[in-house]
Amino acid sequence: QVQLVESGGGLVQAGGSLRLSCAASGRTFSSYIMGWFRQAPGKEREFVAAITWSGGTTYYADSVKGRGTISRDKGKNMGYLQMNSLKPEDTAVYYCAAASRSWFSARDENYDYWGQGTQVTVSS
């Protein structure tokens, strides 16, 4: 089992920045993918970014490319999502997820473990 706990959400003005954190515990993470997803009110959950835990290869949705940076600290078992130039349309609950496989997927059904989510609200 893997437990994921997100933190770092909050209220920020448009153009501002936030860094979301995801603390992972439980099984070892060496062959996992860590992903970030978000769900806005009335919308489906969507992929934001992912990183391979071992090699650090990153993947981004077009909506955040150039504004978001996903990273991980293997020693601390922490994942991060830095979001810059935030827009009101970035408002959503952001979820950290982990997939027990080494190949990338942007589909949420391919992720095995989920955190409880952290709210990000961007005011205009």
PEVEN-V441985 format. One line per field, one symbol per residue. ss: DSSP state (H for helix, E for strand, C for the rest). Layout:
ss: ???
//
This chain:
ss: CEEEEEECCEEEECCCCEEEEEEEEECCCCCCEEEEEEECCCCCCEEEEEEECCCCCEEECCCCCCCEEEEEECCCCEEEEEECCCCHHHCEEEEEEEECCCCCCCCHHHCCEECCCEEEEEEC
//
